[in-house]
Amino acid sequence: MSKPVQLPDIPEAAQTPLVKELLGIIAQLAEKVRQHEETIAQLQDEIAVLKGEKKRPQFKPSQLDKKAGQDEEASGEGKRPGSAKRSKTAVLEIHEERVIPPAEPVPAGSRFKGYHDYVVQDLVIQAHNTRYRLERWETPDGQALIGQLPESVGGRHFGPTLVSYILYQHHHCQVTQPLLAEQLREWGIDISTGQIDALLTANQAVFQEEKDALLSVGLACSRHLTVDDTGARHQGKNGYTTHIGNEYFAWFASTESKSRLNFLHLLRAGHTDYRVEEDALVYMGRQKLPKGLVAGLRNHPQRCFTTEAQWNAHLTQVGITQKRHRRIATEGALLGSALHHGVPPDLAIVSDDAGQFNVLRHGLCWVHTERLIHKLIPLNETHRQAIAQVRGQVWTLYADLKDYKQQPTEAKKVELAARFDTIFTTRTHFETLNQLLKRTYRNKAELLLVLERPDIPLHTNGSEQALRDPVKKRKVSSGTRSDLGRCCRDTFMSLKRSCRKLGVSFWRYLTDRTSRTHAIPPLPEFIRQQAAVPQGAP
């Protein structure tokens, strides 16, 4: 960027009409130079993007430059929520009290005026080793009696608080096993990396069962889900972690595939049967399975198959041999199994338009839809204006859809559908944008599912935020090595995220389960309780 033109100060007396006209011409030329430099910079950014490089960083003005209270006065909202003064120590549990007299002697005749309280928060981090001395007795008849360890010990040489801390640090704080070992040894804990690995993976059946129950109960109690997936390595091979959840729960599963077959396998929530029920046959028909093959499945007396081997043998028996036909039939049978085991038939599944999630009532994420428009690379100022105009219309429609969710009416429904048609049938001077709008218009039913189902979310932000956990895991380590390790990773990610959604402290949950006190009810019970509360109730 060139430096701005610095004109010398010209006395007022010397500013003749000709001088004033020349100063105006110079100012116009300087403004044109500035505009040309901005255009060149924008074109350089677009060239960099096309080359796979990064744009120039955009520096926004600091919020600290604003005058204190300027935003509040302009908006009329006053102070931000939560900024009101409160007693920070009123609810703290006091574990120790120390009375400190004045440093100088108190003169005779002085009157005691009470105390000035000063609360200091701290942590006590130290090793605490307990030796259990189990008494051994021999009865007169020769029988041996011996004391029993507390149930919270569970046969381990590490207490429940230490085990909970290891689980919390590894799964919640993303601390690796070597760093955990180093940290604990510095605090005086004699533990090896192998023992840490065993505490993280072995004997976690209680947690795994509760994680499995999250999905089955969550599906039965929900009317909508958001879903997404991300990459995850296992045993040196690329795989995928799928998230299924909503405002009640979050559930993760890592697999080698992200196909629709895989997604339907997950929706069965641990069941292994295949069912040719009416919903399954309808699905097969929609997926263009030949009518003769559908009729063969419909007319066969056997409709339920307990294993994959039985199902594959049945497909061969009824003449379904082509790979595509077997896939469609299997998808239908998996869907039939999921519906039989409690998945609601009207369950709405909101995704980012990944094809594997397009089952049951499918809705699309508006944020991903707008992102496609935002990613377009304009070639001139006309294109930029067209993109900006369409994006503005999309965000305005999005805001009105949010309002509709709060107070749905038939009049609003008709008006919003008409506005959708207007926006996505617009013809601009940017043909790439026109083609994108045309493709988006074909998804009208899925994008406007909210008009029929105001309860569903307009985006998949919940799934994207939940998938930050496996993404961070992927960056911290190269992936899991054993099937048990992968299972434990999915288990504790699911439990941690679900605790957060249900308002349960993950730390207290871990200590409750590892100490085997079970004062905290199973998480599926929390889901049932919250799902039973009507929408909008306090």
C-alpha positions as CSV (number, residue, x, y, z in Angstrom):
1,M,0.0,0.0,0.0
2,S,1.3,3.4,-0.9
3,K,1.6,6.1,1.7
4,P,-1.2,8.7,1.7
5,V,-0.5,12.0,0.0
6,Q,0.6,14.7,2.5
7,L,-0.1,18.2,1.0
8,P,1.7,21.2,2.5
9,D,-0.4,23.6,4.5
10,I,-1.5,26.4,2.1
11,P,-2.5,29.7,3.8
12,E,-6.1,30.7,3.3
13,A,-5.0,33.9,1.5
14,A,-3.0,31.9,-1.0
15,Q,-5.9,29.5,-1.9
16,T,-7.1,31.0,-5.1
17,P,-10.0,29.4,-7.0
18,L,-7.5,27.6,-9.2
19,V,-5.6,26.2,-6.2
20,K,-8.8,25.0,-4.6
21,E,-9.8,23.2,-7.8
22,L,-6.4,21.5,-8.0
23,L,-6.7,20.4,-4.3
24,G,-10.1,18.8,-5.1
25,I,-8.6,17.0,-8.1
26,I,-5.7,15.7,-6.0
27,A,-8.2,14.5,-3.3
28,Q,-10.2,12.6,-6.0
29,L,-7.1,11.0,-7.5
30,A,-5.9,9.9,-4.0
31,E,-9.3,8.3,-3.3
32,K,-9.2,6.5,-6.7
33,V,-5.7,5.2,-5.9
34,R,-6.9,3.9,-2.5
35,Q,-9.8,2.1,-4.2
36,H,-7.5,0.6,-6.8
37,E,-5.2,-0.6,-4.1
38,E,-8.1,-2.3,-2.3
39,T,-9.2,-4.0,-5.5
40,I,-5.7,-5.2,-6.2
41,A,-5.4,-6.6,-2.6
42,Q,-8.8,-8.4,-3.0
43,L,-7.6,-9.9,-6.3
44,Q,-4.4,-11.0,-4.7
45,D,-6.4,-12.7,-1.9
46,E,-8.5,-14.6,-4.5
47,I,-5.4,-15.7,-6.4
48,A,-3.9,-17.0,-3.1
49,V,-7.1,-19.0,-2.4
50,L,-7.1,-20.5,-5.9
51,K,-3.4,-21.5,-5.3
52,G,-4.4,-23.1,-1.9
53,E,-2.6,-20.4,0.0
54,K,-4.0,-18.2,2.9
55,K,-5.5,-14.8,2.6
56,R,-4.0,-11.8,4.3
57,P,-5.0,-11.6,8.0
58,Q,-7.9,-9.2,8.7
59,F,-7.3,-7.0,11.7
60,K,-10.4,-5.7,13.4
61,P,-10.4,-2.7,15.7
62,S,-9.9,-3.7,19.3
63,Q,-13.0,-3.6,21.5
64,L,-10.8,-2.0,24.2
65,D,-10.7,1.2,22.1
66,K,-14.4,1.7,22.8
67,K,-15.4,3.9,25.6
68,A,-16.6,2.2,28.7
69,G,-20.4,1.8,28.6
70,Q,-20.6,2.9,25.0
71,D,-22.3,-0.3,23.8
72,E,-24.6,-0.4,26.7
73,E,-25.8,3.1,26.3
74,A,-26.3,2.7,22.5
75,S,-28.2,-0.5,22.9
76,G,-30.1,0.5,26.1
77,E,-29.5,-2.9,27.6
78,G,-27.4,-1.7,30.6
79,K,-24.9,-4.1,32.1
80,R,-24.1,-7.5,30.6
81,P,-25.9,-10.5,32.1
82,G,-24.0,-11.9,35.1
83,S,-22.1,-8.7,35.8
84,A,-24.1,-7.8,39.0
85,K,-22.1,-7.9,42.2
86,R,-22.5,-11.0,44.3
87,S,-20.9,-12.4,47.4
88,K,-18.2,-14.7,46.0
89,T,-17.7,-16.6,49.3
90,A,-21.3,-16.9,50.6
91,V,-21.8,-20.4,49.2
92,L,-18.3,-21.7,49.8
93,E,-17.9,-24.6,52.1
94,I,-15.3,-23.6,54.8
95,H,-13.0,-26.5,55.7
96,E,-10.7,-24.8,58.2
97,E,-10.9,-21.6,60.4
98,R,-8.0,-19.8,61.9
99,V,-8.4,-17.0,64.4
100,I,-5.6,-14.4,64.1
101,P,-5.2,-11.8,66.9
102,P,-3.7,-8.4,66.2
103,A,0.1,-8.3,66.0
104,E,0.4,-5.8,68.8
105,P,-0.9,-6.5,72.3
106,V,-4.5,-5.6,73.0
107,P,-4.7,-2.8,75.7
108,A,-6.7,-3.4,78.8
109,G,-10.3,-2.3,78.7
110,S,-10.6,-2.8,74.9
111,R,-13.9,-4.1,73.6
112,F,-14.1,-7.1,71.2
113,K,-15.9,-6.0,68.0
114,G,-16.2,-9.4,66.2
115,Y,-14.2,-10.7,63.3
116,H,-13.2,-9.4,59.8
117,D,-13.6,-12.6,57.6
118,Y,-11.1,-13.1,54.8
119,V,-11.7,-16.3,52.8
120,V,-8.8,-17.9,50.9
121,Q,-9.5,-20.8,48.4
122,D,-6.8,-23.4,47.9
123,L,-6.3,-27.0,47.0
124,V,-4.6,-29.8,49.0
125,I,-2.7,-32.0,46.5
126,Q,-0.7,-34.7,48.2
127,A,-0.4,-38.5,48.3
128,H,-2.7,-40.2,50.8
129,N,-1.8,-43.9,51.2
130,T,-4.0,-46.2,53.3
131,R,-2.9,-49.5,54.7
132,Y,-5.8,-51.9,55.3
133,R,-4.9,-54.5,57.9
134,L,-7.3,-57.3,57.4
135,E,-7.6,-59.3,60.6
136,R,-7.2,-63.0,60.3
137,W,-8.8,-65.4,62.7
138,E,-9.0,-69.2,63.0
139,T,-12.1,-70.5,64.6
140,P,-12.0,-73.5,67.1
141,D,-13.3,-75.8,64.3
142,G,-10.4,-74.8,62.0
143,Q,-12.2,-72.3,59.7
144,A,-10.4,-69.1,58.6
145,L,-12.0,-65.7,59.0
146,I,-10.5,-62.6,57.4
147,G,-11.6,-59.0,57.2
148,Q,-13.0,-57.7,53.9
149,L,-11.8,-54.6,51.9
150,P,-14.3,-51.7,51.5
151,E,-16.3,-52.0,48.3
152,S,-14.9,-48.7,47.0
153,V,-11.4,-50.3,46.8
154,G,-12.6,-52.8,44.3
155,G,-9.5,-55.0,44.5
156,R,-7.3,-52.1,43.2
157,H,-4.2,-50.7,44.8
158,F,-5.3,-47.2,43.8
159,G,-8.1,-45.4,45.5
160,P,-11.3,-44.1,43.8
161,T,-10.2,-40.4,43.9
162,L,-6.9,-41.2,42.2
163,V,-8.7,-43.4,39.6
164,S,-11.2,-40.6,39.0
165,Y,-8.5,-38.1,38.7
166,I,-6.7,-40.2,36.0
167,L,-9.9,-40.6,34.1
168,Y,-10.8,-36.9,34.3
169,Q,-7.4,-35.7,33.3
170,H,-7.1,-38.1,30.3
171,H,-10.7,-37.8,28.9
172,H,-11.7,-34.3,30.0
173,C,-8.4,-32.4,29.9
174,Q,-6.8,-34.4,27.1
175,V,-3.6,-35.1,29.2
176,T,-1.6,-38.0,27.6
177,Q,-0.5,-41.0,29.6
178,P,3.2,-40.1,29.8
179,L,2.4,-36.6,31.2
180,L,0.0,-38.2,33.7
181,A,2.7,-40.6,34.9
182,E,5.2,-37.7,35.3
183,Q,2.7,-35.6,37.1
184,L,1.6,-38.3,39.6
185,R,5.2,-39.3,40.3
186,E,6.0,-35.7,41.2
187,W,3.3,-35.9,43.8
188,G,4.6,-39.0,45.3
189,I,2.4,-41.6,43.6
190,D,4.3,-44.8,42.7
191,I,2.6,-45.8,39.5
192,S,3.8,-47.0,36.1
193,T,2.5,-46.1,32.6
194,G,1.2,-49.6,32.2
195,Q,-0.8,-49.2,35.4
196,I,-2.2,-45.9,34.1
197,D,-3.2,-47.6,30.9
198,A,-4.9,-50.4,32.8
199,L,-6.9,-48.0,34.9
200,L,-8.0,-46.1,31.8
201,T,-9.1,-49.2,29.9
202,A,-9.6,-52.3,32.0
203,N,-12.7,-53.1,34.0
204,Q,-14.8,-50.3,32.6
205,A,-17.9,-52.4,32.0
206,V,-20.1,-50.2,34.2
207,F,-19.3,-47.1,32.3
208,Q,-19.7,-48.9,28.9
209,E,-23.1,-50.2,29.8
210,E,-24.3,-46.8,30.9
211,K,-22.9,-45.3,27.7
212,D,-24.9,-48.0,25.6
213,A,-28.0,-47.2,27.5
214,L,-27.6,-43.5,26.7
215,L,-28.3,-44.2,23.0
216,S,-31.3,-46.5,23.4
217,V,-33.0,-44.3,26.0
218,G,-32.1,-41.1,24.1
219,L,-33.6,-42.4,20.8
220,A,-36.8,-43.5,22.6
221,C,-37.2,-40.1,24.3
222,S,-36.3,-37.8,21.4
223,R,-38.1,-36.4,18.5
224,H,-35.0,-35.1,16.7
225,L,-31.3,-35.6,16.5
226,T,-28.3,-33.8,15.1
227,V,-25.6,-36.0,13.5
228,D,-22.1,-35.6,12.1
229,D,-18.8,-37.4,11.8
230,T,-15.1,-36.8,11.7
231,G,-11.9,-38.7,10.9
232,A,-10.4,-41.0,13.5
233,R,-7.4,-43.3,13.2
234,H,-7.3,-46.8,14.7
235,Q,-4.5,-49.3,14.6
236,G,-2.8,-47.1,12.0
237,K,-5.8,-47.0,9.6
238,N,-8.2,-44.1,8.8
239,G,-11.7,-44.5,10.2
240,Y,-14.5,-42.3,11.4
241,T,-16.2,-41.1,14.7
242,T,-19.9,-40.5,14.4
243,H,-21.8,-38.3,16.8
244,I,-25.5,-38.8,17.5
245,G,-27.2,-36.5,20.0
246,N,-29.4,-33.6,21.0
247,E,-30.0,-31.4,24.0
248,Y,-30.3,-34.4,26.3
249,F,-27.3,-36.6,25.4
250,A,-24.3,-37.1,23.2
251,W,-23.2,-40.5,21.9
252,F,-20.0,-41.4,20.0
253,A,-19.0,-44.5,18.0
254,S,-15.8,-45.0,16.1
255,T,-15.9,-47.4,13.1
256,E,-14.1,-48.1,9.9
257,S,-16.9,-46.8,7.6
258,K,-19.2,-43.9,7.5
259,S,-21.8,-45.4,5.1
260,R,-25.5,-45.4,5.6
261,L,-25.2,-49.1,6.5
262,N,-22.9,-48.1,9.3
263,F,-25.2,-45.3,10.5
264,L,-28.2,-47.7,10.5
265,H,-26.1,-50.2,12.4
266,L,-25.5,-47.5,15.1
267,L,-29.2,-46.6,15.2
268,R,-30.0,-50.1,16.3
269,A,-28.4,-49.3,19.7
270,G,-26.6,-52.6,20.2
271,H,-29.3,-54.9,18.7
272,T,-28.1,-57.4,16.1
273,D,-31.4,-58.5,14.4
274,Y,-32.7,-57.7,10.9
275,R,-36.4,-57.1,10.4
276,V,-38.4,-57.0,7.2
277,E,-41.4,-55.0,8.5
278,E,-43.6,-52.6,6.6
279,D,-41.4,-49.5,7.2
280,A,-38.5,-51.5,5.9
281,L,-40.3,-52.5,2.7
282,V,-41.4,-48.9,2.1
283,Y,-37.8,-47.8,2.4
284,M,-36.7,-50.4,-0.1
285,G,-39.3,-49.2,-2.5
286,R,-38.2,-45.5,-2.2
287,Q,-34.6,-46.6,-2.9
288,K,-35.7,-48.2,-6.2
289,L,-35.3,-51.8,-5.2
290,P,-37.1,-53.7,-8.0
291,K,-40.7,-54.5,-7.2
292,G,-40.3,-58.2,-7.8
293,L,-37.5,-58.4,-5.1
294,V,-39.6,-56.3,-2.7
295,A,-42.5,-58.7,-3.3
296,G,-40.3,-61.7,-2.6
297,L,-39.3,-60.3,0.8
298,R,-42.8,-59.3,1.6
299,N,-44.3,-62.7,0.7
300,H,-41.7,-64.8,2.5
301,P,-43.0,-66.1,5.9
302,Q,-39.8,-65.3,7.8
303,R,-39.5,-61.6,8.7
304,C,-36.9,-61.6,11.5
305,F,-33.3,-62.7,11.4
306,T,-31.1,-62.8,14.5
307,T,-27.6,-62.7,12.8
308,E,-26.0,-61.2,9.8
309,A,-25.2,-64.6,8.5
310,Q,-28.9,-65.6,8.5
311,W,-29.9,-62.4,6.8
312,N,-27.3,-62.8,4.0
313,A,-28.4,-66.4,3.5
314,H,-32.0,-65.3,3.2
315,L,-31.1,-62.6,0.6
316,T,-29.5,-65.3,-1.5
317,Q,-32.5,-67.6,-1.1
318,V,-35.0,-65.0,-2.3
319,G,-32.8,-64.1,-5.3
320,I,-31.3,-60.9,-4.2
321,T,-27.7,-61.3,-5.4
322,Q,-26.6,-58.0,-6.9
323,K,-24.4,-55.8,-4.6
324,R,-26.6,-52.7,-4.9
325,H,-29.8,-54.7,-4.3
326,R,-28.4,-56.4,-1.3
327,R,-27.2,-53.1,0.2
328,I,-30.7,-51.5,-0.2
329,A,-32.4,-54.5,1.3
330,T,-30.0,-54.6,4.2
331,E,-30.5,-50.9,4.9
332,G,-34.2,-51.5,5.0
333,A,-33.9,-54.4,7.3
334,L,-31.6,-52.4,9.6
335,L,-34.1,-49.6,9.7
336,G,-36.9,-52.0,10.5
337,S,-34.8,-53.3,13.4
338,A,-34.2,-49.8,14.7
339,L,-37.9,-48.9,14.5
340,H,-38.8,-52.1,16.2
341,H,-36.5,-51.4,19.1
342,G,-37.8,-48.0,20.0
343,V,-36.7,-45.4,17.4
344,P,-39.7,-43.1,16.7
345,P,-40.9,-43.4,13.1
346,D,-41.2,-39.5,13.0
347,L,-37.7,-39.0,14.3
348,A,-36.1,-35.9,12.6
349,I,-32.4,-36.2,11.8
350,V,-30.7,-32.9,11.0
351,S,-27.3,-33.2,9.2
352,D,-24.9,-31.2,7.0
353,D,-26.3,-33.0,3.9
354,A,-24.0,-36.0,4.1
355,G,-25.9,-38.8,2.3
356,Q,-25.5,-41.5,4.9
357,F,-27.7,-39.6,7.3
358,N,-30.7,-39.2,4.9
359,V,-33.1,-41.5,6.7
360,L,-36.5,-41.0,8.4
361,R,-37.4,-37.3,8.5
362,H,-34.3,-35.6,7.2
363,G,-33.5,-31.9,7.8
364,L,-30.6,-29.8,6.7
365,C,-28.3,-27.4,8.5
366,W,-28.8,-23.8,7.5
367,V,-25.3,-22.8,8.6
368,H,-23.7,-25.3,6.2
369,T,-26.1,-24.1,3.4
370,E,-25.0,-20.5,3.9
371,R,-21.4,-21.6,4.2
372,L,-21.5,-22.8,0.6
373,I,-22.5,-19.4,-0.6
374,H,-19.8,-17.7,1.6
375,K,-17.1,-20.0,0.1
376,L,-17.8,-18.8,-3.5
377,I,-14.9,-16.9,-5.0
378,P,-16.1,-13.8,-6.8
379,L,-14.4,-12.6,-9.9
380,N,-15.4,-9.0,-9.9
381,E,-17.3,-6.4,-7.9
382,T,-20.7,-7.4,-9.4
383,H,-20.1,-11.0,-8.1
384,R,-19.2,-9.7,-4.7
385,Q,-22.4,-7.6,-4.5
386,A,-24.5,-10.6,-5.6
387,I,-23.0,-12.8,-3.0
388,A,-23.4,-10.2,-0.3
389,Q,-27.1,-9.6,-1.2
390,V,-28.0,-13.3,-1.2
391,R,-26.2,-13.9,2.1
392,G,-28.0,-11.0,3.7
393,Q,-31.3,-12.4,2.5
394,V,-30.5,-15.9,3.8
395,W,-29.5,-14.7,7.2
396,T,-32.6,-12.6,7.5
397,L,-34.7,-15.6,6.6
398,Y,-32.8,-17.7,9.1
399,A,-33.6,-15.1,11.9
400,D,-37.2,-15.2,11.0
401,L,-37.2,-19.0,11.0
402,K,-35.9,-18.8,14.6
403,D,-38.7,-16.5,15.5
404,Y,-41.2,-18.9,13.9
405,K,-39.9,-21.7,16.1
406,Q,-41.0,-19.7,19.1
407,Q,-44.4,-18.8,17.8
408,P,-45.4,-20.8,14.8
409,T,-48.5,-19.7,12.8
410,E,-50.0,-20.8,9.5
411,A,-49.6,-17.2,8.1
412,K,-45.9,-17.2,9.0
413,K,-45.4,-20.6,7.5
414,V,-46.8,-19.6,4.1
415,E,-44.9,-16.3,4.1
416,L,-41.5,-18.0,4.9
417,A,-42.0,-20.6,2.3
418,A,-42.7,-17.9,-0.3
419,R,-39.6,-16.0,0.7
420,F,-37.5,-19.2,0.4
421,D,-38.8,-19.5,-3.2
422,T,-37.9,-15.9,-3.9
423,I,-34.4,-16.1,-2.6
424,F,-33.4,-19.4,-4.2
425,T,-34.9,-18.9,-7.6
426,T,-33.1,-15.5,-8.0
427,R,-31.1,-15.0,-11.1
428,T,-27.9,-13.0,-10.6
429,H,-25.0,-12.0,-12.9
430,F,-22.8,-14.7,-11.2
431,E,-23.6,-18.0,-12.9
432,T,-21.8,-20.1,-10.2
433,L,-24.0,-18.6,-7.6
434,N,-27.0,-19.2,-9.7
435,Q,-26.2,-22.9,-10.0
436,L,-25.6,-23.1,-6.2
437,L,-29.0,-21.5,-5.6
438,K,-30.6,-23.9,-8.0
439,R,-29.1,-26.9,-6.2
440,T,-30.1,-25.5,-2.8
441,Y,-33.7,-25.0,-4.0
442,R,-34.0,-28.7,-4.7
443,N,-33.4,-29.2,-0.9
444,K,-36.4,-27.0,0.0
445,A,-38.3,-29.7,1.8
446,E,-35.4,-30.6,4.1
447,L,-34.4,-27.0,4.7
448,L,-37.9,-26.0,5.6
449,L,-38.7,-29.1,7.7
450,V,-38.8,-26.7,10.6
451,L,-42.1,-25.3,9.3
452,E,-43.7,-28.6,9.9
453,R,-41.6,-29.4,12.9
454,P,-40.8,-26.3,14.9
455,D,-39.1,-28.4,17.6
456,I,-36.1,-29.3,15.5
457,P,-32.9,-27.2,15.4
458,L,-31.9,-25.2,12.4
459,H,-28.3,-26.2,12.5
460,T,-25.9,-29.0,13.6
461,N,-23.8,-26.8,15.8
462,G,-24.3,-29.2,18.7
463,S,-22.8,-32.0,16.8
464,E,-19.9,-29.9,15.5
465,Q,-19.1,-28.7,19.0
466,A,-19.3,-32.3,20.4
467,L,-16.9,-33.5,17.7
468,R,-14.2,-31.2,18.9
469,D,-13.4,-33.8,21.5
470,P,-12.3,-36.5,19.0
471,V,-10.6,-33.9,16.9
472,K,-8.5,-32.8,19.9
473,K,-7.8,-36.4,20.6
474,R,-6.7,-36.9,17.0
475,K,-4.3,-34.0,17.3
476,V,-2.9,-35.0,20.7
477,S,-2.2,-38.7,19.7
478,S,-2.0,-40.6,16.4
479,G,-5.1,-42.7,17.3
480,T,-6.1,-45.8,19.4
481,R,-4.2,-49.0,19.2
482,S,-6.6,-51.6,20.7
483,D,-10.3,-52.2,20.3
484,L,-10.7,-51.8,24.0
485,G,-8.9,-48.4,24.0
486,R,-11.2,-47.2,21.1
487,C,-14.2,-48.4,23.1
488,C,-13.1,-46.6,26.2
489,R,-12.4,-43.4,24.3
490,D,-15.9,-43.4,22.8
491,T,-17.4,-44.3,26.2
492,F,-16.0,-41.5,28.2
493,M,-16.5,-38.9,25.5
494,S,-20.1,-39.8,25.4
495,L,-20.5,-39.7,29.2
496,K,-18.6,-36.4,29.6
497,R,-20.7,-34.6,27.0
498,S,-23.9,-36.1,28.3
499,C,-23.1,-35.0,31.9
500,R,-22.6,-31.5,30.6
501,K,-25.9,-31.5,28.8
502,L,-27.8,-32.9,31.8
503,G,-26.2,-30.6,34.3
504,V,-24.2,-33.3,36.1
505,S,-20.6,-32.6,37.3
506,F,-18.4,-35.0,35.4
507,W,-15.9,-35.1,38.2
508,R,-18.6,-36.0,40.8
509,Y,-20.0,-38.5,38.4
510,L,-16.6,-40.2,38.0
511,T,-15.9,-40.3,41.8
512,D,-19.4,-41.6,42.4
513,R,-19.0,-44.5,40.0
514,T,-15.4,-45.4,40.9
515,S,-16.2,-45.4,44.6
516,R,-19.3,-47.5,43.9
517,T,-21.6,-45.3,46.0
518,H,-24.0,-44.6,43.1
519,A,-25.5,-41.6,44.8
520,I,-25.9,-40.1,41.3
521,P,-28.7,-41.9,39.3
522,P,-27.9,-43.4,36.0
523,L,-27.7,-40.8,33.2
524,P,-30.5,-42.4,31.2
525,E,-32.8,-41.6,34.2
526,F,-31.9,-37.9,33.8
527,I,-32.7,-38.1,30.1
528,R,-36.2,-39.6,30.9
529,Q,-36.8,-36.9,33.5
530,Q,-35.8,-34.0,31.3
531,A,-37.6,-35.4,28.2
532,A,-40.8,-35.7,30.3
533,V,-40.7,-31.9,31.1
534,P,-42.9,-30.0,28.5
535,Q,-41.1,-27.6,26.2
536,G,-40.9,-24.1,27.6
537,A,-41.5,-25.3,31.2
538,P,-39.2,-23.8,33.9
